[in-house]
Amino acid sequence: MYCNGHEDNAFYQAREPWNSPLYRILEEHYEEFERVYAERFQRKYGFWRPHIRKAVYDYLDCGDPRQGFARIRCPDCGHNMFVAFSCKQRCICPSCHQKRTLVTAINIAENICAPVPHRQFVFTMPKRFRL
């Protein structure tokens, strides 16, 4: 059931990412942050990665109907609604990241892992070797 026309079967709720504190901070301060990164943060956090700019601007467009939308029709009642496209970004967009996390977890649980006990190990490399 997709339709929020059914009071008891409400599924889709439009997001308003522009009301979140993260969105407002990025919209107001991102360009200045990128401009001063080299002099203020590069020594401590490493070189500027160009894909960060694309991720931030995609997040700022996420959920905005002006950037594109799909028209969805409920098969049960025929109710139409418009759903704005998402950015599908990991990490920066809370909504898209959560969806990707859940889809990946379901896939792993149902299709990859055998029904036996599992353990997780995390190996990391020191920052100076990552470059």
Buried (B, 14 or more C-beta within 10 A) or exposed (E): BBBBBBEEEEEEEEBEBEEEEEBEEBEEEBEEBEEEBEEEEEEEEEEEEEEBEEBBEBBBBBBBEEBEBEEBEBEEEEBEBEBBBBBEBEEBBBBBBEEBEEEEEEEEEEEEEEEEEEEEEEEEEEEEEEE
